[in-house]
Amino acid sequence: MPVPPVDPRATQRAALRRAVLNLVIGIVLLDAVAMTVYYFAGIEHAPTRTRWIFVIGWSVVTALLAGVLLRRVRKVRFENRG
C-alpha cells in the first residue's frame, strides 16, 4: 500500500488559514456590532456631526483591527523564512 507524501508546509498552511479566517471574522463581527449600535442607538437619526464622528471612529477602529490581524497573518506567513 503506497504511503501518501507528507507535506512539510501543511501545518503552516493550516495556521495561515486560521489567521486569515480570524481576520475575516474579526472585521465582520466589528461591522455587525457597529451597525447594530448605529441603528439601535438612534445614531442614524442623530445630527450630522454625531453621525460623522461615529463613522470616523468606526473607520479608525476597523483600520486598527485590520492592522493587528494582518500582522498576525504576516507573522504566520513569514514564520519559517531566515
C-alpha positions in Angstrom: 0.0 0.0 0.0 1.6 3.4 -1.0 2.1 6.0 1.7 0.8 9.5 0.7 3.6 12.1 0.6 3.9 14.3 3.7 3.6 18.0 3.0 6.2 19.8 5.2 4.2 23.1 5.0 0.8 21.6 5.9 0.9 23.0 9.5 2.0 26.4 8.2 -0.9 26.4 5.7 -3.4 25.4 8.4 -2.1 28.2 10.6 -2.3 30.7 7.8 -5.8 29.6 7.0 -6.8 30.1 10.7 -5.2 33.6 10.8 -7.0 34.7 7.6 -10.3 33.3 8.9 -9.7 35.2 12.2 -9.1 38.4 10.1 -12.3 38.0 8.2 -14.4 37.0 11.2 -13.0 39.9 13.3 -13.9 42.5 10.6 -17.3 41.0 10.1 -18.1 41.0 13.8 -16.8 44.5 14.3 -19.0 45.7 11.4 -22.0 43.8 12.8 -21.6 45.4 16.2 -21.0 48.9 14.7 -24.1 48.6 12.5 -26.2 47.4 15.5 -25.1 50.3 17.6 -25.7 52.7 14.7 -29.3 51.7 14.2 -30.4 50.7 17.7 -28.8 53.7 19.4 -30.5 56.1 17.0 -27.3 57.5 15.5 -29.0 57.1 12.1 -31.3 60.0 13.1 -28.8 62.0 15.0 -27.3 65.3 13.9 -24.8 65.1 11.0 -21.8 65.8 13.3 -22.7 62.9 15.5 -23.0 60.5 12.5 -19.7 61.7 11.1 -17.9 61.2 14.5 -19.4 57.7 14.7 -18.4 56.8 11.2 -14.9 58.2 11.6 -14.5 56.3 14.9 -15.8 53.1 13.3 -13.3 53.5 10.4 -10.3 54.1 12.8 -11.2 51.0 14.9 -11.6 48.9 11.7 -8.2 50.1 10.4 -6.6 49.3 13.8 -8.2 45.8 13.9 -7.2 45.1 10.4 -3.6 46.1 11.1 -3.3 43.9 14.1 -4.9 40.9 12.4 -2.9 41.4 9.2 0.3 41.5 11.3 -0.7 38.0 12.7 -1.2 36.8 9.1 2.2 38.1 8.0 3.8 36.6 11.1 2.5 33.1 10.2 3.3 33.6 6.6 6.9 34.5 7.1 7.5 32.3 10.1 10.0 29.9 8.5 12.0 32.4 6.5 15.5 33.4 7.5 
